[in-house]
Amino acid sequence: MSEKPRKTLPGTVEKIIKSPLPSEPEKAQIAVEGADHLYKEIRIENKLTDENGKEVSLKPGAQVEVSVQAEPSATTSIPDSPPGK
C-alpha cells in the first residue's frame, strides 16, 4: 500500500485561547512557518494524546509540526521544470 502524499511544516504555539463557555474546549493558536503571512495561523482544539494514551495539552512557545496529507486520488502531478530553469 502506498503512502499518502504529505507535507510537514514547523510551527510554534503562539497562545492558548481559553473558551468563554465550559462546554467548549480551549484552543491552541499555532503559527505555521512557510505559510503565507495572512494565513499562517491556525487554531486547533488543545487536546492531544501521548504515547501512553493520556490526554495532554500544548504550552505557549511549544515547537510543533503541522502535517497535511491527502489520498493519492486527491492530488495531481506537477510537471517537471524545463531544463535550465
DASUL-V363196 format. One record per residue. RES is the residue in one small letter. OMEGA is omega in radians with two decimals (NA if undefined). Layout:
[[RES & OMEGA] [RES & OMEGA]]
//
This chain:
[[m & -3.11] [s & 3.12] [e & 3.08] [k & 3.03] [p & -3.10] [r & 3.04] [k & 3.12] [t & 3.14] [l & 3.07] [p & 3.10] [g & 3.12] [t & 3.07] [v & -3.12] [e & -3.12] [k & 3.06] [i & -3.09] [i & 3.12] [k & 3.13] [s & 3.08] [p & -3.13] [l & -3.14] [p & -3.12] [s & -3.13] [e & -3.13] [p & 3.03] [e & -3.10] [k & 3.00] [a & 3.08] [q & -3.06] [i & 3.03] [a & -3.10] [v & 3.12] [e & 3.13] [g & 3.10] [a & 3.08] [d & -3.04] [h & -3.07] [l & -3.06] [y & -3.01] [k & -3.08] [e & 3.04] [i & 3.08] [r & 3.13] [i & 3.03] [e & -3.07] [n & 3.11] [k & 3.11] [l & 3.10] [t & 3.13] [d & -3.07] [e & 3.12] [n & -3.14] [g & 3.14] [k & 3.09] [e & 3.12] [v & 3.11] [s & 3.14] [l & 3.07] [k & 3.04] [p & -3.14] [g & -3.13] [a & 3.05] [q & -3.09] [v & 3.01] [e & 3.11] [v & -3.10] [s & 3.04] [v & 3.08] [q & -3.08] [a & 3.02] [e & 3.11] [p & -3.14] [s & -3.14] [a & -3.12] [t & 3.05] [t & 3.12] [s & 3.04] [i & -3.14] [p & 3.08] [d & 3.06] [s & 3.07] [p & 3.12] [p & 3.12] [g & -3.13] [k & NA]]
//
